[in-house]
C-alpha cells in the first residue's frame, strides 16, 4: 500500500466578535481527511475544509503547513503548536482504485498578514475560494470528521491559552 504524508493548518485570527478560522472550499471533492465524511451528503452544496497538502522532499511538516496555508488561502501565519495527526486509507479514483495510507499532521497557526482568498491563479484548480468563519461553530460547518476534531482541539488550546 502506498503512503502519503501531508500537513495542514488551523489558522486563527482574533476579532472583536471572537476568534475566526480560515477555511477553503475545494474545487472538487477529493480524498476525505479523517476517512469518513460526517454529515456530508451528495446534495450538500458547500464543502468546507482546512488547507493542507503533501510534504515536499526535504520539507518539515511545519513548513508544509505554513506553505499550504499561504498557497490555498493567501495568508501568512506562524506556527503556534501541533494539534495532532489524522490517519486514514483512501482509494485513488484516478489510479484504478489504488489504496493509499495517509497521515495528515495539523498545526495551529496564528494569522500574521495577507488577504483571505488572494491566491495564485494556478491554485484555483484546487481551491474555489478561501474564507474566514467564526471558530465557534466551525466544526459543524466543516465536512470531514478528522478536521472537525482539529477545530475542537484548536478551541481547547485557545481556551487554555488566553495569552494567544
C-alpha positions in Angstrom: 0.0 0.0 0.0 1.2 3.5 -0.9 1.8 6.0 1.9 1.3 9.8 1.7 2.4 12.3 4.3 0.6 15.7 4.4 0.4 18.7 6.7 -2.2 21.4 7.1 -3.2 24.3 9.3 -5.9 25.7 11.5 -5.2 29.5 11.1 -6.8 31.7 13.7 -7.2 35.5 14.0 -8.8 37.4 16.8 -11.7 39.8 16.0 -13.9 41.9 18.3 -16.6 39.2 17.9 -14.2 36.4 18.8 -11.7 34.1 17.0 -12.1 33.3 13.3 -10.6 30.4 11.4 -9.5 30.3 7.7 -11.2 27.5 5.7 -11.3 26.6 2.0 -13.9 25.5 -0.4 -12.2 22.9 -2.6 -13.0 23.0 -6.4 -14.0 19.3 -6.2 -14.2 16.6 -3.7 -11.1 14.7 -3.1 -10.0 12.1 -0.6 -11.6 12.8 2.8 -9.2 13.7 5.5 -10.0 11.5 8.5 -11.7 8.9 6.4 -15.5 9.0 6.6 -17.5 12.1 6.0 -19.6 13.3 8.9 -23.0 14.7 7.9 -22.0 15.1 4.2 -24.5 14.1 1.6 -24.4 14.2 -2.2 -26.9 17.0 -2.1 -24.6 19.1 0.2 -23.9 22.3 -1.6 -21.0 23.6 0.4 -17.9 21.6 1.2 -15.6 23.3 3.6 -12.1 22.0 4.6 -8.9 23.1 6.2 -5.9 24.0 4.0 -3.4 21.1 3.6 -1.1 19.3 1.2 1.7 16.9 0.6 5.0 17.3 2.4 7.7 18.1 -0.3 11.0 16.2 -0.2 13.3 17.8 2.4 10.5 19.8 3.9 9.4 19.6 7.5 5.7 19.1 8.3 5.5 22.6 10.0 7.0 24.2 6.8 4.4 22.4 4.7 1.5 23.5 6.9 2.6 27.2 6.6 3.3 26.9 2.8 -0.1 25.2 2.1 -1.9 27.8 4.2 -0.2 30.6 2.2 -0.9 28.8 -1.2 -4.5 27.9 -0.5 -5.7 30.9 1.5 -3.3 33.8 0.7 -2.4 34.2 4.3 0.9 34.3 6.1 0.7 32.7 9.5 3.1 31.5 12.2 3.1 28.1 13.9 1.8 28.0 17.4 1.7 24.3 18.2 0.9 20.9 16.7 -2.7 19.9 17.1 -2.4 16.2 16.0 -2.5 13.7 13.2 -5.3 12.3 11.1 -4.7 8.8 9.7 -6.9 7.1 7.1 -6.9 4.9 4.0 -8.5 6.1 0.7 -8.7 4.7 -2.8 -7.3 6.8 -5.6 -10.1 7.2 -8.1 -7.6 8.4 -10.8 -5.3 5.3 -10.4 -7.5 2.4 -10.8 -8.7 2.4 -7.1 -5.1 2.0 -5.7 -5.3 2.2 -1.9 -3.2 4.8 0.0 -2.5 5.1 3.7 -2.4 8.8 4.5 -1.2 10.8 7.6 -2.0 14.5 7.8 -0.4 16.5 10.6 -2.3 19.6 11.6 -0.8 22.7 13.2 -2.4 25.6 14.9 -1.2 28.9 13.3 -1.8 32.5 14.1 -2.6 34.9 11.3 0.1 37.4 10.5 -0.7 39.1 7.2 -2.3 38.7 3.8 -5.8 38.9 2.5 -8.0 35.8 2.5 -8.6 34.3 -0.9 -5.9 36.3 -2.6 -4.3 33.2 -4.2 -2.4 32.5 -7.4 -4.5 31.6 -10.4 -2.9 28.2 -10.7 -4.3 27.4 -7.2 -7.9 27.8 -8.5 -7.7 24.3 -9.8 -7.6 23.1 -6.2 -9.4 26.0 -4.3 -12.7 27.5 -5.3 -12.4 30.1 -2.5 -11.0 30.7 0.9 -12.9 32.5 3.7 -12.9 33.4 7.4 -15.6 31.8 9.5 -16.2 32.1 13.3 -14.2 29.5 15.3 -17.2 28.9 17.5 -19.4 26.6 15.4 -16.7 26.0 12.8 -16.6 22.2 13.4 -20.2 21.9 12.5 -19.5 23.6 9.1 -16.5 21.5 8.1 -17.2 18.4 6.0 -14.6 15.9 7.3 -14.7 14.3 10.7 -10.9 14.4 11.3 -10.8 18.1 10.6 -13.8 18.7 12.9 -11.6 17.1 15.6 -8.7 19.5 14.8 -11.1 22.5 15.2 -12.2 21.1 18.6 -8.5 20.8 19.6 -7.8 24.4 18.5 -10.8 25.6 20.6 -9.4 23.8 23.6 -6.0 25.3 23.0 -7.3 28.8 22.8 -9.4 28.3 25.9 -6.3 27.2 27.8 -4.0 29.9 26.5 -5.6 33.3 26.9 -2.2 34.9 26.1 -2.6 33.8 22.5 
